[in-house]
Amino acid sequence: METDYFIFQQQFCGGIVLAGPGMILQILLIALWAMYIFPYGWGFTESLLFGSILSATDPVAVIGLMKELALLSDLRVLIEAESLMNDGTAIVVFELCIMVLLEPGSILMYVGTAMRLVIGAPALGLGLFIAMRLWLQKTGDAIQDTMITVITAYLCYYLAEAGGCNVSGVLAVLTLGILMSGFGVTAIQTDEARQMLHSFWTLLCWISDTVIFVLAGVIIVQDGFLMGSDVFKAADWGYIVALYIGLIAIRCVMIFLCSPVLRYTGYGMQPRMCS
């Protein structure tokens, strides 16, 4: 809900290109790189699964620094837009790879699953946003407004993932958040409620990011270094370095191929900014 909706509108085309075709290309290149450098005998589907996991971007530190310094709001929103939308692309590819590996079926079944994830999730987010906005218009209390947004966001994800809708919870909540940023704020009647809502979600996002990264570090250290020498070997350091170099190179290639679109859509991106 902190994303500037109106700048997001202008940068939407560039974000879609980066999070759509650019993301697919990035996943394919990472899959090929993983098949080439890793000695694990992965097939193409397993490599695509690996690529979908590594392709989703999370530029929390960069966006936080740009906000603090008030630099290039158009570039910041473009990075945010790609980060938000490419999660959906990664989840769709991830789910399809899981289906191929665990529940093989026909091409039509895979296409139907992809369409359900891509179309059903935004529809669910839109429906819950309309209900939430109508609810917010009937309240004038800051605490109630904050609780309504929390309940709606949680309900949106629950219905998408576990409530029988069988769509992407990330895409559904993303749609809800973007619509809230653009049209939901006007339903909040007092400045006190807006301030509380902003402060609460800022704090919640910061706590969530911190917990996720701390847990990730703990799990890596525990499973990779404390479980015994047979889990993490000396050769794995070389694979990590090669993977890191490959990821940087692949990201550069993807940005370079998408740069013509970025330069002539939205606010326009100069070569120095694309770098």
N, C-alpha and C positions, 0 to 999 in steps of 0.2 A: 504493500500500500504506500510505500515511500517513493516509488517510481513516479516520475513526472509523466502523467498520462499523455499530455499533449506533445511533449517531445517524443514519447514512445510512439505516438501515431506517425510522426514524421520519419522515425527511424525503423518503422515496422518492416518495410520492404527489405532493408539491409539485414535486419535481424533474421527474417525468414530465410534469406539466401544463406546466411551463415549457419543457421540452425537446421536447415533443410538439406539442400544439395551439398553444401559445404560439409555438414556433419556426416552425411552418408559417405562422401569421398574420404573424409578423415577416418571413419570407422574401417572402410575397406583397406586403406593404406596401412593402418595400424595392424589389421588382421594379417596382411601379407608380410609385414615386418616381423610380427610375432612368429609366424610360420617359418620365416627364414632364419631367425637368430636363436630361437628356443629349441632345445633338444627333447621336447616333451612328446613329440609325435602328435601334436594337435591337428585335427582336420580343419577344413575351412569354417565349419559351423562353430566349433569351439573357439577358433581365432576371432570370428565375428563377435562372439559373446564377450571375449576379452576386450576387443576394440570398443564395443559399446560401453563397457564399464569405464574405460580410460578416457573416452572422448568427451564426456560431460564436463564442462568447465564450472569452476566455483571461484570466481575472482573476488573473494570477500576482502582480502587485504588491499588490493588495488582500488576497488570501488570505495572502500573506507577512506583511503588516503586522498583520492580525488575529491570526495565530499568534504574532507577536512580542509583541503587547500582551495576548494571552490574552482577547480580547473575543468575546462572542456566538458560542460554538462551534456552536450550532444554526444560526445564520444563515450562518456560514462553511461548514458542511457542505452547506447548501442551495445556496449559490453553487457549491461544488465539484461537487455532484451535477448541477446544471444544466449546468455547463461540460463535465463528462465526457459526459453523455448527449446534449447537443445537437450534439456533434461527429458522433455517429452519424446523427442526423436530417439534418444538413447534407450528410453524405457520401451518404446515400440519395438526397436531392433532386439533388445534384450528378451522381451516376451516371446517374439517370434523364434529366436534361437532356442529358447527353452522348450517351446512347442516342438520344434524340429528334433531336438535331442530326446525329449521324454514322451511326446505324444505325436509321432509322425502322422501326417494327414495329407490331404490334397492341397493343390495350389489355391483353390477357391476358399478353403478353410482358412489358410494363412491370410489371404486378402481380406476376408470377412473380419478376421480378428483385428487386423491393422486398421480397417475402416471404423470398427467399433471403438477402438482405443482413441483414434484421432478425432472422430466426430462426436461420439457419445460423451466423452469427458467434457468438452466445452459446453455441450448442451446442458449437462448436469450443473456445471458451474453457473451458467446463465440463469437456469431456473431457480437455484438457491439464492443467487444474487438478487433477483427480483423480489423473492420472499423476504430476504434480509432488509432490503431497502424500504419495503412497505412497513416492516416492523420498526425500523429505526425512525421513520417519520412519526410514529405514534408515541415515542418516548422522548423525554427531555433530560434524562439523568445521565451523567457521565459514566457512572459505574455500570448502569444497565446497557448503555451503548457499547461499552467495551466488552461486556459479557456476551452480548448478541453477536459481535464479530467473532469472538472465540468459539462460541457454540456452533455458529454457521460453518466456520472453517473446519472444525473437527468433524461435524456432521457430513460435510461435503466429502472429505477424505474417506470417512467410514462407509458412506453409501457407495462410493466408487470402488473401493477395494474389498469390502467385506459385507456390504449391504445388499448384494444381489445384482448391482448394476454391471459389474465386471468390466469397468473401464479404468483408465489411468487416473489414480488419485492425484498425482502430481499435476497433470494437465487440468483436471477439474479445479483444484485449488488455485492454480495459476490463473485460470479464467476468472475465478471469483475475485482474486486479489487485484487484477488489472482493472476489472469493472468497478471495483470499490474505489480504486485510486482515481478513476476518471469521473464516475457518476455517483458513487455512494457517499462521498464526503459531503455533498450538498444536502443529503438527508439528515445530517447531524445538525441539530438546531443551536447548540451553544458552543462558544469558543473553549470553554472549560472541557467539554466532552471531546472536542477535536484534539486539544492538547494532551489529555489523558490517553486517548486512543493512540496518538503518535508515540508518546513516551512508552506506553505499555508494549506495543509491538516492536519498537526499537530495542528495548531491553530483552524481550523474548527472543528476537532474532539473534542478538549478541550471545545470550546464554546458550541457545541451541547450537550455534556455530562452534562455540568454545567446547561444549560437551562432546560434540561429534568428533572434533579434531583430537581432543584428549583421549577419547575412547579408541579412536583409530591408532594413535600412537601406542597406547597400552597394549592393544591386541597384537600389533606388529612386533613389539618388543617381546611379549610373552610367547607368541607362537613362532617367531622367527629366530629369537636369540636364547630364550630360556628353556626351550623344550628339548634341547640336545643338538649336537653337531650334525646329526643326520637330516635336520630340517632345513638349515641354512648353511650352505657350504661356501667355500672360498670362491668357487667359480661363479656363484650367484652375484657377487659384486660386479663382475664383468658384464653379466647379463643386465643388471640394473643400469649400469652406465650406458650400455648400448641402447637399452630401451629409452632412457632419458634423451639421449642424442637423437634417436629416431623420432620421438614424440615432438621435440622442438622443430626438427626439420619438416615433419609432416604438417605441423601447425603453420609453419611459414609458407609451405606450398599452398595450403588451403586458403590462407589469407591473400596470397598473391593472386590466385585464380579468381577470388571473389572481389578483389579490389576495384575492377572496373565498375561493378554494380554499386559498390560502396561510394565511389566518387561521384556518381551521377544520380543517386537517389537520396532522399532525406535532405539533410543540410549539406551534403557533399563532404567527402573526406580527401584531404590532401595526402600525397605520398608519405610525407613525414609522419602524419598521424596514423596511417595504415601500418607503418612499421612498428 
